[in-house]
């Protein structure tokens, strides 16, 4: 009897859940599928400009990888909105047939654009609005383009890319911050490990001839350095490509210069040679040469160690002088 009562209560509870809950969830899930409606224009004389800006904005939206974009060239005929764009400003003015077509293609958001020719100011104002099919406005932003710049293809695309970034400013900053934290951690860890190699050789090499423990400590330090260096080199291309997606140039060139400096000016020039010194110290311990010969061997190894650790220390300082301002500038940009 109790089981039957519980079952009836559960059925009653489910019947009380609003039917629009699933529809709301489905709408939220479809927010990532968008359609760019042909931009409206303030005057028929700039209709061609409106068309070019629509194409450029759609292209930059696709390139951003933020959404699944239903490309207009595939859906214009289905939605039947040629010659209707200047009457369509939002979801409220969208024909029912077009709404049904968008729903059928699982679109959740329509992007409406407007191009105004501000003759007195000598600029075009481009405004975009991201609106869900349930009429909720998700984003809105605008940008000004000088009249003399609108005809240049690349300049126009750059403005539309800036507009895409502008309406996604919070997400854009979050992605930049994520890249900053990743690059910052990798570079700082590398520099700490490189400094560890320098100081360990500087302090311990002279004792390693007589005490195996010091030689093993040098090996452990190099092993720890190898770990971060291999991570850096294995992911170097990915780090750079992911970084310039959000930071772009010239920050991307700065990062590449730093990565090249780490490889050429620190690793190849000094760290690899210090590895050879560790092997030379190990060979010294196994050598059957005379005391006089071993004394000279020891003296030569220590001299090379001193020269290299001094030079490595200076190179590390130089690299810090490049990395610290680079990271500081990134931090200022994401904080501002």
C-alpha positions as CSV (number, residue, x, y, z in Angstrom):
1,X,0.0,0.0,0.0
2,X,2.9,2.4,0.9
3,X,4.6,1.7,-2.4
4,X,1.5,2.5,-4.4
5,X,1.0,5.8,-2.5
6,X,4.7,6.8,-3.2
7,X,4.3,6.0,-6.9
8,X,1.1,8.2,-7.1
9,X,2.9,11.1,-5.3
10,X,5.9,10.9,-7.8
11,X,3.5,10.9,-10.8
12,X,1.6,13.9,-9.3
13,X,4.9,15.8,-8.7
14,X,6.1,15.2,-12.3
15,X,2.7,16.5,-13.6
16,X,3.3,19.7,-11.7
17,X,6.6,20.5,-13.5
18,X,6.1,23.3,-16.0
19,X,6.2,22.1,-19.6
20,X,8.4,25.0,-20.6
21,X,11.4,23.8,-18.5
22,X,12.6,21.5,-21.1
23,X,12.1,24.1,-23.8
24,X,14.1,26.6,-21.7
25,X,16.9,24.1,-21.3
26,X,16.9,23.3,-25.0
27,X,17.0,27.1,-25.8
28,X,20.0,27.5,-23.5
29,X,21.7,24.5,-25.1
30,X,21.2,26.0,-28.5
31,X,22.8,29.4,-27.6
32,X,26.0,28.2,-29.3
33,X,24.2,27.8,-32.7
34,X,23.8,31.2,-34.3
35,X,22.6,32.7,-37.5
36,X,23.7,36.1,-38.8
37,X,20.8,38.1,-40.4
38,X,21.7,40.5,-43.2
39,X,22.7,43.8,-41.7
40,X,20.2,46.6,-42.0
41,X,21.5,49.9,-43.5
42,X,20.4,53.4,-42.8
43,X,20.3,54.3,-46.5
44,X,19.9,52.2,-49.7
45,X,23.1,53.8,-51.1
46,X,25.2,51.8,-48.6
47,X,23.5,48.5,-49.1
48,X,26.6,47.0,-50.7
49,X,28.7,48.1,-47.7
50,X,26.1,46.5,-45.4
51,X,26.4,43.3,-47.4
52,X,30.2,43.3,-47.2
53,X,30.2,44.0,-43.4
54,X,27.7,41.1,-42.9
55,X,30.0,38.7,-44.7
56,X,33.0,39.9,-42.9
57,X,31.4,39.7,-39.5
58,X,30.1,36.2,-40.2
59,X,33.6,35.1,-41.3
60,X,35.2,36.5,-38.2
61,X,32.6,34.9,-36.0
62,X,33.3,31.5,-37.7
63,X,37.1,32.1,-37.2
64,X,36.6,32.8,-33.5
65,X,35.4,29.2,-33.0
66,X,33.0,30.5,-30.3
67,X,29.9,29.3,-32.1
68,X,28.5,26.9,-34.7
69,X,27.5,29.4,-37.4
70,X,24.7,28.6,-39.8
71,X,26.2,30.2,-42.9
72,X,23.9,32.4,-44.7
73,X,24.7,31.2,-48.2
74,X,23.3,27.8,-47.2
75,X,20.2,29.1,-45.4
76,X,19.2,32.4,-47.1
77,X,16.8,30.7,-49.5
78,X,15.3,28.6,-46.8
79,X,14.7,31.7,-44.6
80,X,13.5,33.8,-47.5
81,X,14.9,37.1,-46.2
82,X,16.4,38.6,-49.3
83,X,15.0,42.2,-49.6
84,X,13.5,41.9,-46.1
85,X,16.6,42.9,-44.1
86,X,15.6,46.6,-43.6
87,X,12.4,45.6,-42.1
88,X,14.0,43.0,-39.7
89,X,15.6,44.5,-36.6
90,X,15.0,41.9,-34.0
91,X,13.2,38.6,-33.1
92,X,9.9,40.5,-32.7
93,X,9.9,41.5,-36.4
94,X,11.1,38.1,-37.6
95,X,8.5,36.3,-39.8
96,X,7.0,33.2,-38.2
97,X,8.2,31.1,-41.1
98,X,11.8,32.2,-40.6
99,X,11.6,31.5,-36.8
100,X,10.3,28.0,-37.6
101,X,13.2,27.4,-40.1
102,X,15.7,28.6,-37.6
103,X,14.2,26.2,-34.9
104,X,14.2,23.4,-37.4
105,X,18.0,24.0,-37.9
106,X,18.5,24.1,-34.2
107,X,19.6,27.7,-34.1
108,X,19.1,29.3,-30.7
109,X,20.4,32.9,-31.4
110,X,20.0,35.3,-34.3
111,X,22.5,38.1,-34.8
112,X,21.1,41.3,-36.1
113,X,23.3,44.1,-37.4
114,X,22.8,47.7,-38.4
115,X,25.0,50.0,-40.4
116,X,24.5,53.8,-40.0
117,X,26.2,56.4,-42.2
118,X,27.0,59.3,-39.9
119,X,27.7,61.8,-42.6
120,X,28.5,64.7,-40.2
121,X,31.1,62.6,-38.3
122,X,32.5,60.9,-41.4
123,X,32.1,57.4,-40.0
124,X,30.0,54.4,-40.3
125,X,28.6,53.0,-37.1
126,X,28.1,49.2,-37.0
127,X,25.9,47.7,-34.3
128,X,25.3,44.0,-33.6
129,X,22.8,42.4,-31.3
130,X,22.8,38.8,-30.3
131,X,19.1,37.8,-29.5
132,X,17.7,34.4,-28.6
133,X,14.6,33.1,-30.2
134,X,12.8,33.7,-26.9
135,X,13.6,37.4,-27.5
136,X,16.2,37.7,-24.7
137,X,19.1,39.9,-25.8
138,X,22.4,38.2,-24.9
139,X,25.0,40.7,-26.2
140,X,25.2,44.0,-27.9
141,X,28.1,46.1,-29.2
142,X,29.1,48.7,-31.8
143,X,32.2,50.0,-33.5
144,X,33.0,53.1,-35.6
145,X,34.7,52.8,-39.0
146,X,36.1,55.8,-40.9
147,X,34.5,56.4,-44.3
148,X,37.9,56.3,-45.9
149,X,38.7,52.9,-44.5
150,X,35.6,51.0,-45.3
151,X,36.7,50.1,-48.9
152,X,39.9,48.4,-47.8
153,X,39.2,44.7,-47.5
154,X,41.7,43.8,-44.7
155,X,40.9,46.9,-42.7
156,X,37.2,46.1,-42.8
157,X,37.8,42.6,-41.7
158,X,40.0,43.8,-38.8
159,X,37.2,46.1,-37.6
160,X,34.7,43.2,-37.7
161,X,37.2,41.0,-35.8
162,X,37.5,43.8,-33.2
163,X,33.7,43.9,-33.0
164,X,33.4,40.2,-32.4
165,X,36.0,40.6,-29.6
166,X,34.2,43.6,-28.2
167,X,30.9,41.8,-27.7
168,X,32.7,38.9,-26.1
169,X,35.0,41.1,-23.9
170,X,34.5,39.1,-20.7
171,X,35.2,35.7,-22.4
172,X,38.1,37.3,-24.4
173,X,39.7,38.5,-21.2
174,X,39.2,35.2,-19.5
175,X,40.9,33.3,-22.3
176,X,43.8,35.8,-22.3
177,X,44.1,35.4,-18.6
178,X,44.2,31.6,-19.0
179,X,47.0,31.9,-21.6
180,X,48.8,34.3,-19.4
181,X,48.7,32.0,-16.4
182,X,49.9,29.0,-18.5
183,X,52.8,30.9,-20.2
184,X,53.7,32.6,-16.9
185,X,53.9,29.3,-15.0
186,X,56.0,27.6,-17.7
187,X,58.5,30.5,-18.1
188,X,58.9,31.1,-14.4
189,X,59.4,27.3,-13.7
190,X,62.0,27.1,-16.5
191,X,63.9,30.1,-15.2
192,X,63.9,28.7,-11.6
193,X,65.2,25.3,-12.9
194,X,67.9,27.0,-15.1
195,X,69.0,29.0,-12.1
196,X,69.1,25.9,-10.0
197,X,71.5,24.3,-12.6
198,X,73.7,27.3,-12.5
199,X,73.9,27.6,-8.7
200,X,74.2,23.9,-8.1
201,X,77.2,23.6,-10.5
202,X,78.7,26.8,-9.1
203,X,78.5,25.5,-5.5
204,X,78.9,21.8,-5.8
205,X,81.1,21.0,-8.8
206,X,84.3,21.3,-6.8
207,X,83.1,18.9,-4.2
208,X,81.8,16.3,-6.6
209,X,85.3,15.1,-7.5
210,X,85.7,13.6,-4.0
211,X,82.1,12.9,-2.9
212,X,79.7,10.9,-5.1
213,X,76.7,12.5,-3.3
214,X,77.5,15.9,-4.9
215,X,77.7,14.3,-8.3
216,X,74.3,12.7,-7.8
217,X,72.8,16.0,-6.7
218,X,74.1,17.6,-9.9
219,X,72.3,14.8,-11.8
220,X,69.0,15.3,-9.9
221,X,69.2,19.1,-10.6
222,X,69.7,18.4,-14.3
223,X,66.9,15.8,-14.3
224,X,64.5,18.4,-12.9
225,X,65.6,20.9,-15.5
226,X,65.2,18.4,-18.3
227,X,61.6,17.9,-17.2
228,X,60.5,21.5,-17.7
229,X,62.7,21.9,-20.8
230,X,61.2,18.9,-22.5
231,X,57.7,20.2,-21.6
232,X,58.6,23.6,-23.1
233,X,60.1,22.3,-26.3
234,X,57.4,19.6,-26.9
235,X,54.6,22.1,-26.6
236,X,56.4,25.2,-28.0
237,X,54.4,25.4,-31.2
238,X,51.1,24.8,-29.4
239,X,52.0,27.4,-26.7
240,X,52.7,30.0,-29.4
241,X,49.6,29.2,-31.6
242,X,47.2,29.2,-28.6
243,X,48.8,32.4,-27.3
244,X,48.4,34.4,-30.5
245,X,44.8,33.3,-30.9
246,X,44.0,35.6,-27.9
247,X,46.9,38.0,-27.6
248,X,47.9,38.4,-31.2
249,X,50.9,40.4,-32.4
250,X,53.2,42.0,-31.3
251,X,52.9,39.9,-28.1
252,X,53.2,36.7,-30.1
253,X,56.5,37.9,-31.5
254,X,57.8,38.8,-28.0
255,X,56.9,35.3,-26.8
256,X,58.6,33.6,-29.8
257,X,61.8,35.7,-29.1
258,X,61.8,34.6,-25.5
259,X,61.3,30.9,-26.4
260,X,64.1,31.2,-29.0
261,X,66.4,32.9,-26.5
262,X,65.8,30.1,-24.0
263,X,66.7,27.4,-26.5
264,X,69.7,29.2,-28.2
265,X,71.2,31.4,-25.5
266,X,70.6,29.3,-22.4
267,X,70.0,25.6,-23.2
268,X,72.3,25.0,-26.2
269,X,75.1,27.5,-25.3
270,X,75.4,26.6,-21.6
271,X,73.1,23.9,-20.1
272,X,74.2,21.2,-22.6
273,X,77.9,22.1,-22.0
274,X,77.4,21.9,-18.2
275,X,76.0,18.4,-18.7
276,X,79.3,17.5,-20.4
277,X,81.1,18.9,-17.4
278,X,79.2,16.5,-15.1
279,X,80.2,13.6,-17.3
280,X,83.8,14.9,-17.2
281,X,83.7,14.9,-13.4
282,X,82.4,11.3,-13.4
283,X,85.2,10.3,-15.8
284,X,87.7,12.0,-13.6
285,X,86.6,9.6,-10.7
286,X,87.2,6.6,-12.9
287,X,90.5,7.9,-14.4
288,X,93.8,5.9,-13.8
289,X,95.9,8.9,-14.7
290,X,98.7,10.1,-12.5
291,X,98.1,12.5,-9.6
292,X,99.7,15.3,-11.6
293,X,97.6,14.6,-14.7
294,X,94.4,14.3,-12.6
295,X,95.3,17.6,-10.8
296,X,95.4,19.3,-14.2
297,X,92.2,17.6,-15.3
298,X,90.5,18.9,-12.2
299,X,91.8,22.4,-12.6
300,X,90.7,22.6,-16.2
301,X,87.2,21.3,-15.4
302,X,86.8,23.8,-12.5
303,X,88.0,26.6,-14.7
304,X,85.5,25.8,-17.4
305,X,82.8,25.3,-14.8
306,X,83.5,28.8,-13.3
307,X,83.5,30.4,-16.8
308,X,80.3,28.8,-17.9
309,X,78.3,29.3,-14.6
310,X,79.3,33.0,-14.6
311,X,78.2,33.4,-18.2
312,X,75.1,31.4,-17.7
313,X,74.2,33.6,-14.6
314,X,74.5,36.7,-16.8
315,X,72.4,35.1,-19.6
316,X,69.7,34.2,-17.1
317,X,69.7,37.8,-15.8
318,X,69.3,39.0,-19.4
319,X,66.5,36.6,-20.0
320,X,64.8,37.7,-16.8
321,X,65.1,41.2,-18.2
322,X,63.0,40.1,-21.2
323,X,60.5,37.8,-19.4
324,X,59.6,40.0,-16.5
325,X,58.5,43.1,-18.5
326,X,56.7,40.8,-21.0
327,X,54.6,39.2,-18.2
328,X,54.1,42.5,-16.5
329,X,52.7,44.0,-19.7
330,X,50.3,41.0,-20.1
331,X,49.2,41.4,-16.6
332,X,48.4,45.1,-17.0
333,X,46.4,44.3,-20.2
334,X,44.2,41.8,-18.5
335,X,43.8,43.9,-15.4
336,X,42.9,47.0,-17.3
